[in-house]
Amino acid sequence: MIYRIFTLFLLTQILYSQQDYKPWIKSERDRYAKTIELSKIQYDGDSKIDITYYGLDLKITSNPNYLSGNVTIGATADTASLSTCFLDLRNALSIDSLLINGSPAMYTHSNHKINITLDRTYTQGETFAVKIYYHGVPGSSGFGSFEFSSHNGTPAIWTLSEPYGAPDWFPCKDTPADKADSSDVWITVADNFTGVSNGTLESVTNNGDGTRTFLWKNHYTIAHYLISLAITDYYEYNTYFHYGQNDSMLISHYVYPESFNSIKNVLDETDNMIEVFSNKYGLYPFINEKYGHAQFGWGGAMEHQTCTSIGSWGTDIVSHELAHQWFGDKITCKDWHHIWLNEGFATYSEAVYLEARSGKTSYDIKIKSEMSYAKSAFGPIWVQNISGVDQIFDGARSYAKGACVLHMLRGVVGDSVFFNIMKTYADDPSLAYGVATTEDFQEIAETVSGEDLDYFFQEWIYGENYPKYTVNWTESKISGNLYKISLTINQSVNTNPKFFTMPVKVKINTSAGDTVVTLFNNALVQNFEFDLIGKPLLINFDEGNWILKTLSTVTDAEDISKTLRYSLEQNYPNPFNPSTKIPFQIPGAEFVTLKVYDILGKEVSTLLNEHKPQGKYEVEFHPSNKNLSSGIYYYSLRAGDFLKTRKMLFIK
């Protein structure tokens, strides 16, 4: 969903003969059993009914702030015998009457639920319609489920229901798992305002009493939290997405009049974004309706179906919300535990668009930024506690680390297979315009790639943290220009999993040219040997930066026990932002601590606190992850009896 502006701000501050491993995968799956049993999700939404339709007919005023009207809900019995059901609506709103199939029905409204006695007993598959007349001042929970605000002195009214805010303003079944087949929204407002919602604008009626009614019709399945309202004195700016020689789709931008000139450039970029994502993921999912934006008063954005509500403008945020039309709107996470299927996919798509527009370098810079942020994530990507909005929409975890998972999957399976996975997932007949879990996406990924990826999804979605590698390598001459490399991969012990299993690309620069090998690393400490032509000069572990990780590389290409000494070098770059590297070396195996202190001597970060073999090291420091302010800091290395401190300057 939601693109939170403080997340955007933080991300912009943080810049920056092959061995066949497939036989390993089966044994790895056997070794790595699932350690987390998914619990059944118990929502307030009534599991005995299936929602087929929402029709909202609402009159909204800003002086006074008030909502009145009715909502029609189509439903199907989803149990053998149904005589009662319930819907969700906050107590702050008052119900005037309730009808079943046009006739008055018995109900109670308490504890934010409408308990309904049906007109008869319904059997599995039978349909009925509930119509609820109600009024009041809607509440505003979460990110602002229903807000009466203003812009430039003019009233502005808007909604943002994700994740639990829809019952603040209309009766519904409050779960993303149950999508309606279609929806209609009638918005009656003062005649100097425009009411914007999902789908196509069917009519605008002048009521002759100083109000107008806007009818918006959505013809596609829709999750209840994606139904939206946006009301003010909008300036309408229209462009078109041309997807065929004679075919085009309307792109409608409803923006504050005072904002238009400053944001026109990014509005005009939207059609190119739709083209890029249509090429990568399949044709825009709601091609028979529209896409567009409705400016609102929240400092981020929300991917309301066919009409993103947006309060902050820029290439990343516009592309993020657009990508949600495929991942979040067309396919919706079945429950909030799996929110990364919405947010991680949309965040990764920001990089996909930058790559298409500006090239691979822009993609790499974006991914480095997401990786830096993702390292501060706490807990598994699968959200354990979905009771709190901030837990669901944790920027480092659901967004940045979720995006990194897709980047890493691309590295595992390759470019063409990866984008085939994404397109196949978006078009899968059992998922398209429906809901999905991580296991659904995993199944698609495995089917398309032909690989068993259980190890990958288990450690990255249900595991925690990321691998911390120390790589040692030596070379020895065999004969002539033929050399042998011995390479050892060590991982610091993690909690869940104990270590990470990943294929790793290693690039070796030699006197005869460059060679890339892929090593399947599936042990805490693992040795590899291989022969190659040319004297090895340099090794680049994880060529292409495909793995979320930290890395220290030690070379024994010469007798380092004779050439190394204790030293702590000046960090570089210095001054720095967003990160810097701290080089040091130790001549023998030692327990090493490397810590950072502020100017008052208070410890702000422990970068190393572990046993290290002899060698040369570089440790990266990311002060933005610690929310540190600009200024002078000190870093201190202790190894045995050796202790040295140096100064560095961080500038935001």
Order of alpha helices (4+ residues) and beta strands (2+ residues): alpha-alpha-beta-beta-beta-beta-beta-beta-beta-beta-beta-beta-beta-beta-beta-beta-beta-beta-beta-alpha-beta-beta-beta-alpha-beta-alpha-alpha-alpha-alpha-alpha-beta-alpha-alpha-beta-beta-beta-beta-beta-beta-beta-alpha-beta-beta-beta-beta-beta-beta-beta
